[in-house]
Amino acid sequence: MMSEVERRILELASKNLLITKEEIARTLNRNEYNGTDTSVCRLQEMGLLDKVESLGTSFVITQKGIRAAKGLV
């Protein structure tokens, strides 16, 4: 079962497909990344988000994540 924060992160990822930690924190109105790190890690463990490292750390939504996000609506 997903928490409210995890649902909001997944919805954001489904709209943008690629998100950064800064975007997540800004959307959730959080000044620190600590609260979002746990949620992002859980979403990664569930296979709903995947980490991409190029110029910085970003997260992409997986196909499983897209299907899960559609189920939330």
N, C-alpha and C positions, 0 to 999 in steps of 0.2 A: 504494500500500500504506500502511495506517495504522499508526502507532506504537501502543504499548501505552497511552500517555497519551491519545492521540486516541480510541482505542476506549473507554476509561473515561469520557471526557467525553461521547461520543456515547451511551453506555449511560445515563449520568445524565440527559442531555437527553431521551432517549426515555421515561424513567420520569416525569419532572417536566414535560416540554414547555416550560417556561420556567425558565431558570437565570440566576444572576448570577455574576460573577467570584468573589465571595466564597464562594459555594456550591461552585464548582469547586475553588478553592484548599483549602477545608476538606475536601472529599471526597478530594482527592488528598494531603492532609496536607502542604501546602506553605504556607510563610509568605509567600512572595513570589508575585506574579502573573506575573513574567517568564517562567517556564517554561511557564505555561499560555497566555500570550498567543500564542506561536508556534503552539501546537497549535490554539487557537481560530481563529487566522487561516487556518491550513491547512484546517480544517473549513469555514470560510466560503468559501474559494476553491474547494473541491470542491462547494459548494452544499448542504452538509449542515446547516449552521447559518446563521441570519440574525440580524443585530444589531437590537435594538429599543431606542430611546432615548425614555424618557418621564420618569420621576422619576430614573432612573439608567440605567446600561447593563445590559441583559439580553440573553440570547440565546434564540431559539426554534429548535426543530428543524423542518426543512422536511419536506415529504412524501418527498423523495429521502432525507433523513436517516433518516426512520422506516423506509423500506424497507431502507436499509443496516444499520440497527441490528437489524432482524429477521434479516438475513443473518448477523449476528455470533453469534447465539444458537444 
